[in-house]
Amino acid sequence: MKICIIGGGLTGLVAAHLLSSKCDVNLFEKKIQAGGCLSSYHINNYWIEEYYHHCFSSDNFLFSLLATLNLKDQLEWINATSGYYVENTIYPLNTPTQILRYPYLSLFDKMKLAMLTIRSKNINVNELDHVSAEQFITESLGKTVYTSFFEPLLNSKFGENRKTISAAWLLSRIAIRSNRGISGEHLGYLKGGFHQLIEALEGSIQTKGGKIQLKSPVSKIRHLNEAWDVDGTTYDTIISTIPPQELERIGGPKCTNIPYQGAACMTIGLDREVTQGIYWLNMKDPAPYGAIISHTNFIPPERYGEHIVYLASYYSGKLPQNIDRQMFADFCHRFSVKKEEIHWTRMAVDPWAGPIYTLGYRSLIPTYEQNGLFMSGMFSFPNYPERSMDGAVRAGVEVAERITKVNDRE
Ligand SMILES: Cc1cc2nc3c(=O)[nH]c(=O)nc-3n(C[C@H](O)[C@H](O)[C@H](O)COP(=O)(O)OP(=O)(O)OC[C@H]3O[C@@H](n4cnc5c(N)ncnc54)[C@H](O)[C@@H]3O)c2cc1C
């Protein structure tokens, strides 16, 4: 069976890795390197993700892939601290004492919040697909908990779209992040960076005879009798991992639009740390970024010979003009960072960084297969109600299993 895979992100790479030994696999990636949202920069002598990444203790599909690729021993679990930036002050929110000291919620609100966190694991999130996060939190915990705690989180992640986000998304985030001990949350990272996962997948595909073509955007697909034409070459099957509306633009089936948002993320290498030891700092004060993620408050700076900080923002529609300059100026001013303390900056922008999990999102998810064209990726069920590395691995595994069944029948 001759298969065309569109997209060399994690989903496409996993599908190619599993199918290359049984089928004739050609993977096309439009960018100069594979990895998609999980691509990395090579700086000095190390690799660092273009967008901050960590994994969670429930990421079983990812762990089994890492084991197959002999990378599981590289996984390390580290205490990852978080906090809020409110009225020019950093509030760590990790230990019970720190949470009790946070002045923007009453003790009663904090207790209600703790109860919801405990309850979240037993809530069926699918049933909350049509309830907004704002409505759910306001009705169950009160307006103050929404405005003082959840609204900044939703704002940093979805901006203006925050009002349309379903409670399914929010509750699944609360459940996944409730695995915390007395000193905070433990998150996973691949020692040496997730770049190794991408490199190992590329190596495995090529060893098994699969082909990866970089700088090769697929521009036109056409359904033939029992086959597909992809830019002039005939394939038995296509696996598309790109957004359904992008697929439709190049000749794929008509689908309901999945709402997507873009990410604009500045990475900065610098002399010192600025967030008082906190890894993930949510901005409640207005700023051109929604969170500051100090990677080297998670992974020791000694491994890099410098400190690394991400300024994270999401956008809808057009990328805000001069966002990079605004982010940089705000960061330097807010944290009194001098120009000479900065070693380098890089800016990553992806207009298809993630679906917006609006009310009724489940009904937008496209049909899995149409005439031998399979759609699997960030937008499909394994990534509902949040996309992740684990979801991408699962999307790749599931589509490979379906195609293997078809291949075995023929
Ligand atoms: C800011 C940010 C932070 C994140 N942090 C985490 C985290 O901490 N933990 C976690 O688990 N997950 C995280 N994720 C999510 C995770 O990175 C993604 O879910 C996963 O990498 C998606 O993989 P994918 O292959 O489905 O999609 P993508 O990575 O989007 O891959 C799709 C690929 O298709 C290519 N493409 C598009 N059109 C064409 C075309 N016409 N022809 C050929 N190629 C094409 C694109 O260039 C891209 O490489 C984060 C994502 C972002 C954006």
The ligand as an ORCA input file, in Angstrom:
! r2SCAN-3c Opt
* xyz 0 1
  C       2.671     26.999     22.592
  C       2.475     25.511     22.696
  C       2.809     24.858     23.876
  C       2.565     23.487     24.008
  N       2.909     22.864     25.176
  C       2.631     21.561     25.325
  C       2.985     20.898     26.531
  O       3.570     21.485     27.454
  N       2.664     19.575     26.655
  C       2.022     18.880     25.662
  O       1.755     17.684     25.831
  N       1.693     19.481     24.497
  C       1.972     20.803     24.306
  N       1.659     21.417     23.129
  C       0.874     20.653     22.116
  C       1.720     19.755     21.229
  O       2.896     20.403     20.819
  C       0.871     19.428     20.001
  O      -0.381     18.922     20.401
  C       1.509     18.415     19.056
  O       2.865     18.693     18.846
  C       0.713     18.446     17.750
  O       1.272     17.620     16.771
  P       0.540     17.436     15.363
  O       1.405     16.635     14.523
  O      -0.847     16.940     15.578
  O       0.352     18.906     14.768
  P       1.468     19.934     14.274
  O       2.593     19.953     15.218
  O       0.750     21.219     14.004
  O       1.970     19.311     12.889
  C       1.344     19.553     11.660
  C       2.454     19.708     10.630
  O       1.857     19.834      9.333
  C       2.661     20.713      8.574
  N       1.849     21.170      7.424
  C       0.790     22.014      7.424
  N       0.299     22.147      6.166
  C       1.039     21.342      5.362
  C       1.019     21.041      3.965
  N       0.102     21.561      3.127
  N       1.942     20.159      3.470
  C       2.876     19.588      4.294
  N       2.952     19.863      5.620
  C       2.034     20.724      6.155
  C       3.012     21.807      9.573
  O       4.136     22.542      9.142
  C       3.299     20.959     10.819
  O       4.655     20.596     10.910
  C       1.956     22.761     22.941
  C       1.681     23.411     21.726
  C       1.931     24.775     21.602
  C       1.615     25.475     20.305
*
